[in-house]
């Protein structure tokens, strides 16, 4: 292949690349990690993300179109660059490359037109669609069409009337064209200048996500999805008042967001008609970044930055259930949730604006160490005459600590589930104990509602107990406690193996330490608790149910990673729902449509919320909401 670029062309390419480089440095400097905070990055995840594009392909049509545009740009670009080095290829291979370029040109054009049409269709006040993508899609369309026109003009000049299998699309474009060298040169130059324009406009257009998104994947959070950013109130870090208060990784998340809407489509608050839209939260923060001048200065030294509360209302960020659906479904690993929590943190710690309904619960945590305000003296009332050993009275080391939690200790319905768990452990001959009066709330409600100091105080009290009694393995019935103890306590010094009850009991069943004997001739559907699923526990509840004689397992319409929240997480258990429909009622209606006899849950919040939701439907034969541990205990031999 003969080199195609002149000296002027090389200069223009250099200028375009230089403009792109300078623009990216200026516009992404604020989202680049400082040297002292820079994580190592993950090349394996980045390469898998680029070549597999598995996250984007969760939507088959959109994924196919995105993949078409990506490879439709990358592969021809590789061929063009390689051609400048004067390689001489065999004729057969050269023609094959021509055919591939034709094919990928068609793929690029089809993918571009599909994505543009979809954006136009989805255009709304909450979706900045066409205005952000029209120019980009238009440029890609011009590049594809001018490339075909240049090839068509070349074929018409060199091979008039002939059909060549290695350039079928070029042949089609050649048919109406005159055999004009001037036209061919015009199309070549137009194609070339369009490519250079696309390169130069990258930092200043929607195409910037092609750099920011892979960068976000490379630096994606390596800790568990349910863990939150550590605050440092002692140095004035009390959440996010302005965009300047967000960390570099949070700003990179915002930069990488493409406003595709997957977070909004899976957000229970959005689905139920409330004002919260995770996509809008990300877009509003992005607008504040530009207003604050962070992108121009590359630092957080700008003064007079407007507060985020001026564009994101309390009605929005208090509606979040922290279910992490937005995190799970984001194709670029952006996390709207941690920005929402940081907004809450500032409202509570900086403004003292905790919602009125939650103040009683927070006061209970502060004074009594539990959400109910019953106090340590009543923490073991549920265990009366149950033979549950307490740590302080156990002489020899135990196999596990059974973490009871506030709901398991005080809510009448959840108390029964805790007793069922004790029965299972006793049947299996497990050496276990409970913390008893020494146990405090794990702190999840306080942290999700923004009271970080209270969370830390409760956590430190619990960690001291773990260290005093050398506790290394904890089993809990509550997914919120699971997430907090497993994913957030280690940052405070805890060294624990934390297991959810369904996983632990399934292990006992696999080891033959318990057996299911008594049948349950019912149809059951498993409701996947958010914080259980986000910690990767989907199979254990189902495997337990399959081992119960005569029990028929069914599936809800939305299940596993697509499951719908009960509405109780993120502190919402203690808040009223304002606007839209109640989330637990929506889920209850979905359950009722399956006509199952039993809905099996693995979370105390879900049990309370779904039971209330089902009762509100006033069905003639409502499904029974029960914890899977209760079913297992009743079926034990």
C-alpha positions in Angstrom: 0.0 0.0 0.0 1.3 3.4 -0.9 1.5 6.2 1.7 -1.4 8.6 1.3 -0.6 11.5 3.6 1.3 14.6 2.4 3.4 16.8 4.6 0.5 19.2 5.0 -1.8 16.3 5.9 0.7 15.1 8.6 0.8 18.7 10.0 -3.0 18.8 10.1 -3.2 15.4 11.8 -0.6 16.6 14.4 -2.6 19.7 15.1 -5.9 17.8 15.5 -4.3 15.3 17.9 -2.6 18.2 19.8 -6.0 20.0 20.1 -7.6 16.7 21.3 -4.7 16.1 23.8 -4.8 19.7 25.3 -8.5 19.6 25.5 -8.6 16.3 27.3 -6.0 17.5 29.8 -7.8 20.7 30.5 -11.3 19.2 30.7 -10.4 16.0 32.6 -7.7 17.3 34.9 -10.2 17.7 37.8 -11.1 14.0 37.5 -7.6 12.7 37.5 -6.5 11.1 40.8 -3.8 13.0 42.8 -0.6 11.1 43.0 -1.0 10.2 46.7 -4.5 8.9 46.1 -3.9 7.2 42.7 -5.0 3.5 42.7 -3.0 1.0 40.6 -5.8 0.7 38.0 -7.0 -2.6 36.4 -5.8 -3.3 32.9 -7.6 -6.6 32.8 -11.0 -5.0 33.5 -10.3 -2.3 31.0 -9.4 -4.7 28.1 -12.3 -6.9 28.9 -14.6 -3.9 28.9 -13.3 -2.6 25.6 -13.3 -5.9 23.7 -16.3 -7.7 25.2 -18.6 -4.6 25.9 -20.6 -7.0 28.0 -22.2 -4.2 30.2 -23.4 -2.3 27.2 -24.8 -5.4 25.6 -27.3 -5.9 28.4 -29.6 -4.0 26.0 -29.1 -6.2 22.9 -30.2 -3.6 20.3 -28.3 -0.7 21.8 -25.3 -2.9 22.6 -25.1 -4.1 19.0 -25.4 -0.5 17.7 -22.7 0.7 20.1 -20.4 -2.1 19.2 -21.0 -1.4 15.5 -20.0 2.2 15.9 -17.0 1.4 18.0 -15.5 -1.2 15.7 -16.7 0.7 12.6 -14.4 3.5 13.7 -11.5 1.5 15.2 -10.8 -1.1 12.6 -10.8 1.1 9.5 -8.7 3.6 11.5 -6.1 0.8 12.2 -6.1 -0.1 8.5 -5.6 3.5 7.4 -2.8 4.1 9.9 -1.1 0.9 8.8 -1.3 2.0 5.2 0.9 5.0 5.9 3.9 2.8 6.5 4.1 1.5 2.9 3.3 -2.1 3.5 2.9 -4.2 0.4 0.2 -6.9 0.8 -0.6 -9.7 -1.5 -3.5 -8.9 -3.8 -5.9 -11.4 -2.2 -5.3 -10.0 1.3 -5.5 -6.5 0.0 -8.9 -7.2 -1.5 -10.1 -8.9 1.7 -9.2 -5.7 3.6 -11.2 -3.7 1.1 -14.2 -6.0 1.8 -13.8 -5.6 5.6 -13.6 -1.9 5.3 -16.8 -1.9 3.2 -18.5 -4.1 5.8 -17.4 -2.0 8.8 -18.4 1.2 7.0 -21.9 -0.2 6.6 -21.9 -1.3 10.3 -20.8 2.1 11.3 -23.5 3.9 9.3 -26.2 1.5 10.5 -25.2 1.8 14.1 -24.9 5.6 14.0 -28.3 6.1 12.4 -29.9 3.7 14.9 -28.4 5.5 17.9 -29.4 8.9 16.5 -33.0 7.8 15.9 -33.2 6.3 19.4 -31.9 9.5 21.0 -34.4 11.6 19.1 -37.2 9.3 20.2 -36.1 9.4 23.9 -35.7 13.2 23.9 -37.2 14.6 27.1 -36.6 17.2 29.7 -34.7 14.7 31.8 -32.7 13.2 28.9 -30.2 15.5 27.2 -30.3 13.4 24.1 -30.2 15.0 20.7 -28.4 18.2 21.8 -25.5 16.1 23.0 -25.3 13.6 20.2 -26.6 15.1 17.0 -23.3 16.7 16.1 -21.3 13.6 16.9 -23.7 11.3 15.0 -23.8 13.8 12.1 -20.0 13.7 11.8 -19.9 9.9 11.9 -22.5 9.8 9.2 -20.6 12.2 7.0 -17.4 10.2 7.5 -19.1 7.0 6.5 -20.9 8.4 3.4 -18.0 10.4 2.1 -15.8 7.4 2.4 -18.2 5.4 0.3 -18.5 8.2 -2.2 -14.7 8.5 -2.5 -14.5 4.7 -3.1 -17.4 4.8 -5.6 -15.8 7.7 -7.6 -12.5 5.8 -7.7 -14.1 2.6 -9.0 -16.1 4.6 -11.6 -12.9 6.1 -12.9 -10.7 2.9 -12.9 -13.3 0.2 -13.5 -16.4 1.7 -15.2 -19.2 -0.8 -15.5 -17.4 -3.6 -13.6 -18.6 -5.2 -10.3 -15.9 -6.2 -7.8 -16.8 -8.5 -4.9 -14.2 -6.9 -2.6 -16.0 -3.5 -2.8 -19.8 -4.1 -3.1 -20.9 -1.0 -1.3 -18.4 1.2 -3.2 -19.8 -0.3 -6.4 -23.4 0.6 -5.4 -22.3 4.2 -4.7 -20.4 4.3 -8.0 -23.5 3.8 -10.2 -25.0 7.3 -10.1 -21.6 9.1 -10.0 -19.7 10.6 -12.9 -16.1 9.4 -13.7 -14.7 12.6 -12.2 -11.2 12.8 -10.6 -12.2 16.2 -9.1 -15.2 14.6 -7.4 -13.1 11.8 -6.0 -10.5 14.2 -4.6 -13.3 16.4 -3.1 -14.8 13.4 -1.3 -11.3 12.2 -0.1 -10.6 15.7 1.3 -14.0 16.0 2.9 -13.7 12.6 4.4 -10.2 13.5 5.7 -11.3 16.8 7.2 -14.3 15.2 8.8 -12.1 12.7 10.5 -9.7 15.4 11.7 -12.7 17.5 13.0 -14.0 14.5 14.9 -10.5 14.0 16.5 -10.2 17.7 17.5 -13.7 18.0 18.9 -13.4 14.9 21.1 -12.7 16.8 24.4 -15.5 19.3 23.7 -18.3 17.0 22.7 -20.2 13.9 23.8 -17.4 11.9 22.3 -15.4 12.7 25.5 -17.1 9.7 27.1 -15.0 7.5 24.8 -12.1 8.6 27.0 -13.8 9.2 30.3 -15.7 5.9 30.4 -12.7 3.6 29.8 -10.8 5.7 32.4 -13.6 5.2 34.9 -13.4 1.5 34.2 -9.7 1.5 34.7 -10.0 3.2 38.0 -13.3 1.6 39.0 -13.9 1.0 42.7 -12.3 -2.3 43.8 -14.2 -2.4 47.1 -17.7 -3.9 47.4 -20.6 -2.1 45.6 -22.4 -1.5 48.9 -19.5 0.3 50.6 -19.5 4.1 50.9 -16.8 6.7 50.7 -15.1 7.3 54.0 -15.7 10.7 55.6 -13.2 12.7 57.7 -15.3 15.1 59.7 -12.3 16.0 61.8 -10.9 17.9 58.8 -14.1 19.4 57.7 -15.1 16.6 55.3 -18.9 16.4 56.0 -20.3 15.5 52.6 -21.0 17.5 49.5 -22.3 21.1 49.6 -20.9 21.9 46.2 -19.4 20.0 43.3 -16.0 21.0 44.7 -16.6 18.7 47.7 -16.7 15.6 45.7 -13.7 13.3 45.4 -11.8 12.9 42.1 -13.4 9.5 41.6 -16.9 10.9 42.0 -16.1 13.6 39.5 -14.8 11.0 37.1 -18.0 9.1 37.5 -20.0 12.2 36.5 -17.7 12.8 33.5 -18.1 9.2 32.3 -21.9 9.2 32.6 -23.5 9.2 29.2 -27.1 9.8 30.4 -28.2 6.5 28.9 -31.0 6.2 31.4 -30.4 2.7 32.6 -30.2 3.9 36.2 -33.5 5.7 35.9 -35.2 2.8 34.3 -34.3 0.5 37.2 -34.6 3.0 40.1 -37.6 2.1 42.3 -38.1 5.8 43.3 -38.2 6.9 39.6 -40.5 3.9 38.7 -42.9 4.8 41.5 -43.3 8.3 40.2 -41.1 10.2 42.7 -38.9 13.1 41.6 -35.6 11.2 42.0 -33.8 10.4 38.8 -30.2 9.2 39.2 -29.5 10.3 35.7 -30.7 13.8 36.5 -28.5 13.8 39.7 -25.4 13.0 37.6 -26.3 15.6 34.9 -27.0 18.3 37.5 -23.6 17.7 39.2 -22.0 17.8 35.7 -23.6 21.2 35.1 -22.3 22.4 38.4 -18.8 21.2 37.6 -18.8 23.5 34.6 -20.4 26.4 36.5 -17.8 26.0 39.3 -15.0 26.2 36.8 -13.3 22.9 38.0 -12.8 21.8 34.4 -11.0 25.0 33.5 -8.8 25.2 36.6 -8.2 21.4 37.1 -8.5 22.0 40.9 -10.9 22.6 43.7 -9.7 26.1 44.4 -12.6 27.9 42.7 -14.6 30.1 45.0 -18.3 30.9 45.1 -19.4 27.5 43.8 -23.2 27.2 43.9 -24.6 24.6 46.3 -25.8 21.4 44.8 -29.0 21.7 46.8 -29.9 24.6 44.4 -30.3 22.1 41.5 -30.9 18.8 43.4 -33.8 19.1 45.9 -34.1 17.3 49.2 -37.3 15.6 47.8 -35.0 13.9 45.3 -32.1 12.7 47.4 -34.3 11.7 50.4 -36.4 9.5 48.1 -33.4 7.1 47.4 -33.7 3.6 48.9 -30.0 3.0 48.4 -30.9 -0.2 46.6 -27.9 0.2 44.3 -29.9 -0.6 41.1 -28.4 2.5 39.5 -24.9 1.2 40.3 -25.6 -2.4 39.2 -27.0 -1.3 35.8 -24.6 1.4 34.8 -22.6 0.4 31.8 -19.7 2.6 32.6 -19.5 1.8 36.4 -20.6 5.2 37.5 -22.3 5.4 40.9 -25.0 7.9 41.5 -25.7 6.5 45.0 -22.5 7.8 46.7 -23.3 11.3 45.4 -26.8 11.1 46.8 -25.4 9.9 50.2 -22.9 12.7 50.3 -25.7 15.2 49.6 -27.6 13.7 52.6 -24.4 13.8 54.7 -24.0 17.5 54.2 -27.7 18.2 54.9 -27.4 16.3 58.2 -23.9 17.3 59.4 -23.7 20.7 57.7 -27.2 22.0 57.9 -28.9 19.8 60.5 -31.7 19.0 58.1 -32.6 15.4 58.9 -36.2 14.6 57.9 -38.5 14.9 60.9 -39.8 11.3 60.6 -36.3 9.9 61.1 -35.3 12.0 64.1 -36.9 9.7 66.7 -35.0 6.7 65.3 -31.7 8.6 65.2 -32.3 9.7 68.8 -32.9 6.0 69.7 -29.7 5.0 68.1 -27.8 7.8 69.9 -29.3 7.1 73.3 -30.0 3.4 73.3 -28.0 1.8 70.5 -31.0 0.4 68.7 -33.6 1.7 66.2 -36.6 0.9 68.5 -35.4 2.7 71.6 -35.9 -0.4 73.8 -32.3 -0.4 75.2 -29.8 -3.1 75.9 -31.8 -4.5 78.8 -34.4 -5.8 76.4 -32.1 -7.0 73.6 -32.4 -10.7 74.7 -36.1 -10.8 75.5 -36.7 -12.7 72.3 -34.4 -15.5 73.5 -36.1 -16.3 76.7 -36.2 -20.0 77.3 -34.6 -20.6 73.9 -31.2 -21.7 75.1 -29.3 -19.2 73.1 -25.9 -18.7 74.7 -24.5 -15.2 75.3 -20.9 -14.4 74.6 -20.1 -13.1 78.1 -21.2 -16.4 79.6 -19.6 -18.8 77.2 -16.3 -20.2 78.3 -14.9 -21.9 75.2 -14.5 -20.2 71.8 -17.6 -20.4 69.5 -17.8 -21.4 65.8 -19.9 -18.3 64.9 -21.4 -15.2 66.4 -25.1 -15.0 65.5 -25.7 -11.3 64.8 -29.3 -10.6 65.8 -29.7 -7.0 64.7 -32.3 -4.5 65.8 -35.2 -6.0 63.8 -34.4 -9.5 64.9 -34.2 -8.5 68.5 -37.3 -6.2 68.8 -39.8 -6.6 65.9 -42.3 -9.3 66.9 -42.3 -10.9 63.4 -38.6 -10.8 63.0 -38.1 -12.2 66.5 -39.8 -15.4 65.4 -37.3 -15.6 62.5 -34.4 -15.2 64.9 -35.8 -18.1 67.0 -36.1 -20.2 63.9 -32.4 -19.5 63.2 -31.5 -20.6 66.7 -33.4 -23.8 66.2 -31.5 -24.6 63.0 -28.2 -24.0 64.6 -29.1 -26.1 67.7 -30.3 -28.9 65.4 -27.0 -28.8 63.5 -25.0 -28.8 66.7 -23.2 -25.5 65.9 -21.3 -23.8 68.8 -22.7 -20.3 68.6 -23.4 -17.4 70.7 -25.1 -14.0 70.6 -23.7 -10.7 71.8 -26.8 -10.1 74.0 -26.8 -6.7 75.8 -23.5 -5.8 74.3 -24.8 -5.7 70.7 -25.5 -2.3 69.2 -27.1 -1.4 65.9 -24.6 -2.0 63.1 -25.2 1.6 62.1 -26.6 1.1 58.6 -29.6 3.4 59.1 -27.5 6.2 60.5 -25.0 6.0 57.7 -27.5 5.9 54.9 -29.3 8.8 56.4 -26.1 10.8 56.6 -25.1 10.7 60.2 -21.6 9.5 59.8 -20.3 10.2 63.4 -23.1 8.2 64.9 -22.4 5.3 62.6 -18.7 5.3 63.6 -19.5 5.4 67.2 -21.9 2.4 67.0 -19.4 0.5 64.8 -16.5 1.1 67.2 -18.6 -0.2 70.1 -19.4 -3.4 68.1 -15.8 -3.8 66.9 -14.5 -3.6 70.5 -16.8 -6.5 71.3 -15.5 -8.6 68.4 -12.0 -8.0 69.5 -12.6 -8.7 73.1 -14.1 -12.1 72.4 -11.9 -12.8 69.3 -14.9 -13.1 67.0 -13.9 -13.9 63.4 -17.0 -15.4 61.9 -20.4 -13.7 62.0 -23.7 -15.0 60.6 -26.6 -12.6 60.2 -30.2 -12.7 59.0 -30.2 -9.1 57.8 -28.7 -8.2 54.5 -28.2 -4.6 55.7 -26.2 -5.8 58.6 -24.3 -8.2 56.2 -23.3 -5.3 54.0 -22.3 -3.1 56.8 -20.3 -5.6 58.8 -18.7 -7.2 55.7 -18.0 -4.2 53.5 -17.8 -1.2 55.8 -16.4 -2.4 59.2 -13.0 -3.4 57.7 -12.2 0.2 57.0 -12.6 0.8 60.7 -10.3 -2.0 61.7 -12.6 -5.1 61.9 -11.3 -8.4 60.6 -14.4 -10.5 60.1 -15.9 -13.2 57.8 -19.5 -12.3 57.5 -22.0 -14.7 56.1 -25.7 -14.4 55.4 -28.0 -17.0 57.1 -29.2 -18.5 53.8 -25.6 -19.2 52.7 -24.6 -20.6 56.1 -27.7 -22.9 56.4 -27.2 -24.1 52.9 -23.7 -25.1 53.9 -25.1 -27.0 56.8 -27.5 -28.8 54.5 -24.7 -29.6 52.0 -22.6 -31.0 54.9 -25.5 -33.2 56.1 -25.8 -31.5 59.5 -29.4 -30.8 58.9 -32.1 -32.5 56.8 -35.5 -31.4 55.5 -38.3 -33.8 56.3 -41.7 -32.1 56.6 -43.3 -31.1 53.3 -44.8 -27.8 52.3 -47.2 -28.3 49.4 -47.1 -24.7 48.3 -45.9 -22.5 45.4 -43.2 -20.1 46.5 -41.4 -17.2 44.8 -38.2 -15.7 46.2 -38.0 -12.0 46.6 -34.4 -10.9 46.2 -33.4 -8.4 48.9 -31.3 -5.6 47.4 -28.4 -5.8 49.8 -28.3 -9.6 49.6 -28.2 -9.5 45.8 -25.6 -6.7 45.7 -23.4 -9.0 47.8 -23.8 -11.8 45.2 -26.2 -14.0 47.1 -28.9 -15.2 44.7 -28.6 -18.9 44.7 -28.6 -19.8 48.4 -32.2 -18.8 49.1 -33.4 -20.7 46.0 -31.3 -23.8 46.8 -32.8 -24.0 50.3 -36.3 -23.8 48.9 -35.7 -26.5 46.4 -34.6 -28.8 49.2 -38.0 -28.5 51.0 -40.2 -31.5 50.1 -43.2 -30.8 47.8 -42.4 -27.0 47.6 -42.7 -25.6 44.1 -40.4 -22.7 43.3 -41.5 -20.0 41.0 -39.9 -16.7 39.9 -41.1 -13.1 40.0 -41.1 -11.1 36.8 -38.2 -9.0 38.2 -35.7 -11.1 40.0 -32.0 -11.5 40.9 -30.0 -8.4 39.7 -33.2 -7.0 38.1 -35.3 -7.4 41.3 -37.5 -4.6 42.6 -36.8 -3.0 46.0 -39.2 -3.4 48.9 -38.8 0.4 49.6 -37.3 0.0 53.1 -33.6 0.6 52.5 -31.5 3.7 52.8 -33.4 4.7 56.0 -36.7 4.7 54.1 -38.1 2.3 56.6 -38.5 5.4 58.9 -39.6 7.9 56.3 -42.9 8.7 54.7 -43.2 8.3 50.9 -44.0 11.6 49.3 -45.2 11.7 45.7 -45.9 8.8 43.4 -47.0 5.4 44.6 -45.6 3.4 47.5 -42.8 1.2 46.4 -43.8 -1.8 48.5 -47.3 -1.7 47.0 -45.9 -1.9 43.5 -43.8 -4.9 44.4 -46.8 -6.5 46.2 -48.9 -6.1 43.0 -46.2 -7.8 41.1 -46.1 -10.6 43.6 -49.9 -11.0 43.4 -49.8 -11.3 39.6 -47.7 -14.5 40.0 -50.5 -16.2 42.1 -48.0 -17.9 44.4 -49.0 -19.1 47.8 -45.8 -17.9 49.6 -43.3 -15.1 49.0 -40.0 -16.1 50.6 -37.8 -13.3 51.9 -34.4 -13.2 53.4 -34.4 -9.7 55.0 -36.3 -8.3 58.0 -37.0 -5.0 56.1 -38.5 -6.9 53.2 -40.7 -9.0 55.4 -42.3 -5.9 57.1 -42.6 -3.8 53.9 -43.9 -6.6 51.6 -46.3 -7.9 54.3 -47.7 -4.3 54.6 -47.9 -4.0 50.8 -49.7 -7.3 50.3 -52.2 -6.5 53.1 -53.0 -3.1 51.5 -54.2 -4.9 48.3 -57.0 -6.5 50.2 -56.9 -9.7 48.1 -59.3 -12.6 48.7 -56.4 -15.0 49.0 -53.2 -13.1 49.6 -49.8 -14.7 49.5 -48.1 -15.3 52.8 -44.9 -13.3 53.3 -42.4 -15.3 55.4 -38.7 -15.5 56.0 -37.1 -18.6 54.4 -35.5 -19.4 57.7 -38.9 -19.9 59.2 -39.8 -22.3 56.4 -36.6 -24.2 56.8 -37.0 -24.5 60.6 -40.6 -25.9 60.1 -39.3 -28.5 57.6 -36.4 -29.7 59.8 -36.3 -33.4 60.7 
